[in-house]
Amino acid sequence: MVELVQRVRTHHHCDLVAVHDPAAAVLADFQAKASIGFASTSFAELLASGIDFVVLAGPIADRLEQVQEAAAQGAHILVLSPFAPDLATATTMVAICEANEVRLGVLVPEFADPVAEQLRRMLVADWLGGIVCVQAILGDDTRLRGSVTAPSHPFVELVSRHIHLASWLTGRSVQRVTAQTTRSFARDEDGGVATAILRGNVACTFAAYQTTPVRAFAVHGTDGGFRLAGDRLWLRGQREFRGHVFDYMTPGQELAIGRCELVPELTALAPESELVGRFARWIEDTDDFPCPAEQALEDVRVVDALLRAAKSGHTETVG
């Protein structure tokens, strides 16, 4: 979270001026490291400090109560992914914010990546032809290393992020899903694989593991494709594309790019891509936001269908 504060302070659209944590020692340490003036172990005191919006980064089990309190005070709400622990909670959160006329959004880390934004523009420009399939894998071993104690399902914690990314990049909603879960090092499910069919019969595969650090996302089309894996980007398309991050100049040729090669461009674009600032601009109607509550709720419906499919062993319809 200190890194989040540092990223926010690369621009002037907003600032993090108050912080809350129920654990006094954790709160004091964070306040000192992040140089934030106001700190309280009371969430109500945080809301009363005069803030315009709140960023919820704590346990998702606390989300509903905090959303209720913040919305009642007229504070807009940005939550870190995952959005909510279940569909019923997500639906209630959206309804509360609509009733109180406050904005609600989800901070999905991948949406702050200028490379992902350029790839979205390339898809819109028909750069790789018709979309055929999406492949995604995401892992996080912090739970295995003992850094996280609260239980969380891999579909909720991890797959949800790539569902957000898939719907945002392709502009297509998920229609039906299948899923299986695994137990390797934990008493409960700590991994799983799922398939999804997007509108237009685009096939997706999602894999998530809470036992290994891994990150890869790929989209393949009739005339090319791209794959993000770690700090590397591979791509091949059917036409030239001049982008705000990199250029693709030789149609049909494979191009591999390391992020180390894009440092000047990514550094220059980072302030405008930072999502807390973008949320602040969205509140002021001077920018859009990639994952507003309505889209987040649709994606939670997909996660709910995945959980149902993992239990039933059958194909489940989203909705």
C-alpha positions, 0 to 999 in steps of 0.5 A: 500500500505504500507503493500505491501512495507513492504512485498516487503522488506522481500526479496532482489529480488527488492525494491520500490524506487520511488512513484507517486500520483497526490495528494501531501498530500497523496503522502507525507504521503505515502512517509514518512510511506513507507520510499521511497526516490523519490516521485513525483506528475508527472507520467512522472517524476517517469518513468524518475527516472530510475526504471526497472518496475512500479506497477500500483495501482491507478484507473483502469480508468487511466490504459491505459494512464499509460501503454502507457507512461510506455511501451514507456519508456521501463518499465515493468508493474505490475498492481493490480487487476482488470486488466482493466475497459473493454475488449477493454482497456485490449486488447489495453494494451496487444498490447501496451506492446507487441509492446514495448517488455515489460512484463505486469502482474496482481497482484492477491492477492490470488496468493501470498498465499502459501496455494493456491499454495499447493492446486494447486499442489494437484489438479494437482496430482489428489488428489480429483479425477475429478473436478466437481465444483468450488464455489466462493464468494467475498465481500468488504464493503469499498464502503459501508463504504465510503472509495472508491468513484470511481464507479466499477462494482462488476464483474470487481472489485471482480469476476475477482479475483476469475476468475483468481484463478479458471483458475489458480487452475484448468488449465481450461478456461471458455467456457460460462456464465450466470449472474444476478446483484443486487442493494441493497444499491447503485444506481448502481449494487453492487452485482451479481451472475454468473455461468460459465462452464469450459472446460470439463463441470466443473460448477462454481458459482461466487458471489460478493457483495460490501456491506459485507466483505466475502471471500470463495473459494471451489473446489469439485471433485469425491473423495474429495474437499477443501474449503477456508473460511476466515482463515480456510481451510477444505479438504478431499482427496483420497490419502496422500499428503505431501506439503510444507505448510501442510501434509494430511495423512489420505485419506478420512478423513476431515481435518480442519486447521486454518491459526494460525496453519501454521504461521511458514510455511507461514512466511518462505514461504512469501518472495518467494511467494510475487508477486512483487518480483516474477514479478521481477524474471520473468523479469529476466527469473528466475521464472514464474508468475501466471497471465501474460498479456495473461492469464489476457486478457483471464479472462477479456473476461470472465468478458466481457461475464458476463456483457453481460449476465447480460444485455441480460439475456441469456447464453453468449459464451466467446470469 
